Amino acid sequence: MAAVQGHLSNGADGAESADGADAAGGDGAPAVFRHAVTGLCAVRPRPEVELSPTPPPRRLAPFSYALEAAVTADAADDDEEELAEGRLILLHDPAGHDAWCGTFRLVTLVHADLEPEMAADPLLPEVCWSWLTGALEARGVEYRQPSGTVTRASSHYFGGIGEREPSTRIEIRASWTPSERPAAEPARGERLRPELPDRANRPDLAAALGDGPAGVPDTAAHLAAWCDLLCQIAGLPPAGAAEAGVVSLPQRRGPQPR
């Protein structure tokens, strides 16, 4: 899959392109934020994950960038079935934020439909939260101040849609502060998965993925971990040996009517 491209919010009336070029004549984003966004745009997830840019919020921080993702699989009727979806937002406040304990913050919303029997597991919320923290730790990224909620909701259908099977949805809302690596530190996530770009063959990405200015978090590895979480909650099997022993939710039996 090609690397994702998109636009970032600079807190003004316009937007800037993901490579840092000013597309609206604004003052421009700080270099550390540009490098962080370039790291996000460099990630190539596994084929089942479709990443695309989405308009970022403008009121949460002076600078922001957002991606949305869907995990799909081939269905019996040759159509693609959506197994999970989510949104990841990168926030940056150069002045720092007391609640974040840093200048960057990652915010996410992930949700997926489950089999009713899976939703009955009383430990499901704890397990889903551990998938988020476990995905970050498996990628070797450092973070702090995690917070969030895990919600499950069941729906039963009546009347004209009474033929639908009951459905249950799990939702993870979370945020965490990515640690800002020193300028000379290599991108840890790059060593764990081939979908992170090869800096030797992509000199244009070297600054964002390990040789950038101090204060830039390893956003590529954080995004890769987030994609791992999406695949896990979607019930996909692990993509590599590094994830051996990880238990995922079972896939749904078939496409669910909306």
VMD Tcl script that draws the C-alpha trace (Angstrom):
set ca {
  {0.00 0.00 0.00}
  {1.24 3.47 -0.79}
  {2.14 5.79 2.01}
  {-0.75 7.95 3.17}
  {-0.80 11.62 2.26}
  {-3.03 14.39 3.47}
  {-3.32 17.85 4.97}
  {-2.58 19.25 8.37}
  {-4.25 22.05 10.26}
  {-2.05 24.98 11.16}
  {-4.64 26.61 13.34}
  {-5.33 29.28 10.73}
  {-8.03 29.53 8.07}
  {-6.25 27.23 5.62}
  {-4.28 24.02 5.64}
  {-0.77 22.95 4.81}
  {0.27 19.98 2.74}
  {1.66 16.93 4.53}
  {5.16 17.52 3.18}
  {5.24 20.88 4.92}
  {4.61 23.16 1.95}
  {2.39 26.06 2.85}
  {-0.82 25.68 0.81}
  {-2.70 28.61 2.33}
  {-0.16 31.35 2.84}
  {-0.28 30.96 6.60}
  {2.55 31.30 9.08}
  {3.43 27.62 8.80}
  {3.74 24.82 11.30}
  {6.77 24.28 13.57}
  {9.50 22.05 12.18}
  {8.97 19.41 14.86}
  {5.31 19.10 13.92}
  {6.15 18.86 10.22}
  {8.58 16.04 10.96}
  {5.99 14.27 13.12}
  {3.38 14.44 10.34}
  {5.89 13.20 7.76}
  {6.46 10.16 9.98}
  {2.72 9.42 9.95}
  {2.52 9.82 6.18}
  {5.38 7.36 5.66}
  {3.68 4.32 7.21}
  {2.49 1.52 4.94}
  {0.07 -0.74 6.86}
  {-0.85 -4.32 6.02}
  {-3.21 -4.71 3.03}
  {-6.37 -5.08 5.10}
  {-5.95 -1.59 6.57}
  {-7.05 1.38 4.48}
  {-5.63 4.68 5.76}
  {-6.78 8.06 4.54}
  {-6.46 11.66 5.76}
  {-9.46 13.35 7.30}
  {-10.03 16.97 8.37}
  {-8.45 17.46 11.81}
  {-10.09 19.28 14.69}
  {-9.03 22.92 15.01}
  {-9.91 23.66 18.63}
  {-8.05 20.95 20.53}
  {-4.56 22.29 19.87}
  {-2.82 24.96 17.78}
  {-1.67 22.28 15.29}
  {-3.34 18.99 14.42}
  {-3.35 16.20 11.85}
  {-5.86 13.36 11.52}
  {-6.12 9.98 9.83}
  {-9.04 7.59 9.56}
  {-8.75 3.86 8.93}
  {-10.94 0.91 8.06}
  {-10.04 -2.77 8.33}
  {-11.70 -4.81 5.61}
  {-11.79 -8.45 4.53}
  {-13.22 -10.31 1.56}
  {-16.81 -11.43 2.20}
  {-18.62 -14.46 0.80}
  {-20.30 -12.40 -1.93}
  {-16.94 -11.02 -3.12}
  {-17.66 -7.66 -1.50}
  {-15.44 -6.23 1.19}
  {-16.68 -6.48 4.75}
  {-15.68 -3.75 7.17}
  {-14.44 -5.35 10.39}
  {-13.26 -2.29 12.32}
  {-12.71 1.42 11.87}
  {-11.08 4.25 13.72}
  {-9.58 7.70 13.76}
  {-6.18 8.86 15.00}
  {-5.42 12.52 15.69}
  {-2.01 14.05 16.33}
  {-2.13 17.23 18.42}
  {0.73 19.66 19.00}
  {0.97 22.65 21.31}
  {4.44 24.24 21.18}
  {3.83 25.85 24.57}
  {3.18 22.50 26.18}
  {0.07 21.26 27.94}
  {-0.10 20.45 31.65}
  {-2.54 17.56 31.18}
  {-0.41 16.03 28.43}
  {2.94 16.45 30.22}
  {4.41 17.26 26.82}
  {3.87 19.14 23.58}
  {2.33 16.28 21.57}
  {-0.76 14.16 22.18}
  {-2.31 11.27 20.24}
  {-6.09 10.82 20.45}
  {-8.01 7.87 19.03}
  {-11.45 6.40 18.56}
  {-11.68 2.74 17.49}
  {-14.78 0.60 17.17}
  {-15.84 -2.79 15.80}
  {-18.86 -5.09 15.80}
  {-18.60 -8.28 17.86}
  {-20.34 -11.57 18.18}
  {-22.91 -11.30 21.04}
  {-21.24 -14.07 23.03}
  {-17.92 -12.21 22.98}
  {-19.50 -9.08 24.40}
  {-20.77 -11.09 27.38}
  {-17.21 -11.62 28.63}
  {-16.93 -9.53 31.82}
  {-13.20 -9.00 31.22}
  {-13.63 -7.68 27.67}
  {-13.04 -3.97 28.54}
  {-9.83 -4.77 30.40}
  {-8.65 -7.00 27.57}
  {-9.34 -4.36 24.92}
  {-7.46 -1.71 26.90}
  {-4.53 -4.08 27.28}
  {-4.47 -4.49 23.49}
  {-3.82 -0.77 23.11}
  {-1.01 -0.63 25.65}
  {0.33 -3.97 24.45}
  {0.46 -2.79 20.83}
  {2.46 0.28 21.85}
  {4.84 -1.78 23.95}
  {5.28 -4.39 21.20}
  {6.43 -1.63 18.86}
  {8.93 -0.44 21.44}
  {7.56 3.09 21.64}
  {7.66 5.16 24.79}
  {4.59 7.01 26.01}
  {3.05 8.45 29.16}
  {-0.21 9.78 30.60}
  {-2.51 7.23 28.90}
  {-6.22 7.60 29.54}
  {-9.43 6.40 27.95}
  {-12.62 4.38 28.04}
  {-13.81 1.06 26.64}
  {-17.52 0.89 25.91}
  {-19.66 -1.99 24.69}
  {-23.22 -1.56 23.50}
  {-25.79 -4.09 22.31}
  {-28.56 -3.41 19.80}
  {-31.78 -5.36 19.27}
  {-33.96 -4.69 16.24}
  {-37.74 -4.51 16.00}
  {-40.51 -3.74 13.55}
  {-39.45 -3.32 9.97}
  {-35.85 -4.28 10.76}
  {-36.74 -7.02 13.22}
  {-35.15 -9.67 10.99}
  {-31.69 -8.37 11.83}
  {-29.59 -10.33 14.26}
  {-28.73 -8.57 17.55}
  {-25.42 -6.75 17.29}
  {-22.81 -5.67 19.81}
  {-20.25 -2.93 19.32}
  {-17.03 -2.30 21.18}
  {-15.54 1.19 21.27}
  {-12.17 2.38 22.53}
  {-11.58 6.08 23.17}
  {-8.06 6.83 24.29}
  {-5.25 9.35 24.33}
  {-1.59 9.25 25.28}
  {1.52 11.41 25.11}
  {4.25 10.09 22.81}
  {7.74 10.55 24.19}
  {9.91 12.91 22.20}
  {13.07 11.16 21.07}
  {16.53 12.74 20.80}
  {17.62 13.76 17.32}
  {20.06 10.88 16.82}
  {17.76 8.08 18.03}
  {16.56 5.71 15.27}
  {12.88 5.06 14.81}
  {12.21 1.97 16.90}
  {9.12 0.87 15.02}
  {11.16 0.70 11.81}
  {13.04 -2.32 13.12}
  {9.87 -4.22 13.96}
  {7.84 -4.18 10.76}
  {8.62 -3.99 7.04}
  {5.73 -1.60 6.43}
  {7.76 1.20 7.98}
  {9.92 2.77 5.25}
  {13.56 1.96 4.61}
  {15.47 5.16 5.29}
  {18.39 3.98 3.14}
  {16.11 3.99 0.11}
  {14.07 7.03 1.17}
  {16.52 9.80 2.10}
  {13.66 12.29 1.99}
  {12.20 10.61 5.07}
  {15.43 10.37 7.06}
  {14.70 13.53 9.02}
  {11.30 12.34 10.14}
  {12.32 8.79 11.01}
  {15.38 9.20 13.12}
  {17.59 12.12 12.17}
  {15.14 14.95 12.80}
  {15.36 17.66 15.42}
  {15.08 16.87 19.09}
  {11.52 16.92 20.36}
  {9.98 14.83 17.55}
  {8.08 11.70 18.69}
  {8.36 8.46 16.73}
  {4.96 8.93 15.12}
  {5.56 6.23 12.51}
  {5.88 3.57 15.20}
  {2.87 4.92 17.10}
  {0.73 4.74 13.95}
  {1.98 1.23 13.22}
  {0.99 0.18 16.76}
  {-2.44 1.76 16.28}
  {-2.91 -0.23 13.07}
  {-1.97 -3.37 15.02}
  {-4.74 -2.54 17.51}
  {-7.26 -2.10 14.70}
  {-6.37 -5.48 13.20}
  {-6.54 -7.16 16.57}
  {-9.96 -5.80 17.45}
  {-11.12 -6.73 13.94}
  {-10.19 -10.35 14.62}
  {-7.44 -10.63 12.03}
  {-4.64 -13.11 12.67}
  {-1.25 -11.66 13.64}
  {0.80 -10.41 10.71}
  {4.16 -11.70 11.94}
  {6.04 -13.82 14.41}
  {6.54 -10.87 16.74}
  {2.85 -11.07 17.58}
  {2.82 -14.80 18.29}
  {0.59 -15.70 21.21}
  {-1.62 -12.65 20.82}
  {-5.32 -13.48 21.01}
  {-7.68 -11.55 18.75}
  {-11.43 -11.32 18.73}
  {-12.94 -13.92 16.37}
  {-14.11 -12.56 13.06}
  {-17.80 -12.11 12.54}
  {-19.58 -14.91 10.70}
  {-20.64 -12.70 7.82}
  {-21.45 -9.17 6.74}
  {-23.70 -7.40 9.17}
  {-26.61 -5.39 7.73}
  {-26.53 -1.68 8.59}
}
mol new
graphics top color blue
foreach p $ca { graphics top sphere $p radius 0.5 }
foreach p [lrange $ca 0 end-1] q [lrange $ca 1 end] { graphics top cylinder $p $q radius 0.2 }
display resetview
